[in-house]
Amino acid sequence: MEGIIKVGVTGTGFITKSSHVPGFAKSKKSVIAGFHDVKKELAEEAKALYIRLLAKNKKPRARRREQGDDGYDSYEAMVKAVDVVDIMYPSKYHLDNLKVALTKGST
């Protein structure tokens, strides 16, 4: 995906699904390449929503996303696979998540 920014989203609750995922689904310059949440079912819900929105917006990446393994059991693994991290956990967790992102998952 040359020229496309790979985004990893961590924290996939209400705001992520109502605002961030729809925004990325419309983007021509980025793709969500990873979803992570401590509650795996929330990450799966966000991924399913993203795939539906890509298809609705007739984005050619929709078919590729359906086949992608982009649910991560660990935040560190996701960080290593993406270019940018969208940290959507409560503010008190931002610094810890940011430290991991800055070291690309090498703690």
ABEGO torsion letter per residue (X at the ends): XBGBBBBBBBGABAAAAAAAAAAAAABAABBBABBBBABAAAAAAAAAAAAAAAAAAGBAAAAAAAABBABBABAAAAAAABABBBBABBAAAAAAAAAAAAAGGBX
